[in-house]
Amino acid sequence: MSNDTFQITCSSCGSRLNAKVGIIGQTRNCPKCKTPILIEPPKQTQPQPPTLPPKQTLPPHPPQPQPPKQTQSQTQAQPQAQATTPIITNTPSIAQPIYTPISSGRQVENVPVRLDYRNRYFVLNSDHVVAVWEAGRGWQINVGNGFAPAKKNIDSIPDQGTFAFAELVIGNPELSMTSIGGPTAMHVFRITLRGALTALYRDEGEILRKVESESSLTKPQQTALWQYLSENFTAESIANSRSIIVTDEN
């Protein structure tokens, strides 16, 4: 640094900058944070010895606990106890059910605890499909002329109303809905909470926490869902599934 320049420090972001003697008394903007800086002459300070960082020390090792001494009879009995103790694992098996029984404070039985990648999920209002979910695509919202990602079409998500949440179970985990096998069961739940469907553009599985009770599809809802499946999947894949969706109960 030459004699006609000196260093100043930005009081806002802490950046150290070079300033010319000729602009003392003027104001300049910090090139990093754009805060106005008054250029003041450097203060005469005594040189300070460099500050060394403090030395780091490792915490002392705590004394290692010693195992209790075992009597001869305990030593002989231990192998037998280990041989009869079952091995317990918390790792879920893919064959385990993904439904939860009725929980305290809620009226919901058998609600899925997660979205199964093999199945299809639908949200319906009184007479048409509002949203659909499938693995790899996430929630798609009905925008009038088709379906588009819910995260990019938040304004198209209904804010209130009574909705049906339907899970279409695919029977063979090795087959998709476009293959032989198709749906084998359907579970339907009711959603009435105001703003519940806003969960569709957040976490994909959050909508499962909005269901209130088990329900069934009305005739218009059955018709709307069957029409959607007929338009989006091969006739072969859903040929044996009409009785699952369209019933004579409603």
ABEGO torsion letter per residue (X at the ends): XBAABBBBBBAAAGBBBBBBAAABGBBBBBAAAGBBBBBBBBBBBBBBBBBBBBBBBBBBBBBBBBBBBBBAAAAAAAAAAAAABBBBBABBBAABBABBBBBBGBABBGBBABBBAABBBBBBBAABBABBBBBGAEBBBBAGAEBBBAAABAAABBABEBBBBBBBBBABAABBAABBGEBABBBBBBBABBGAAAAAABBAAAAAAABABBBBBBAAAAAAAAAAAAAABBAAAAAAAAAAABBAAX
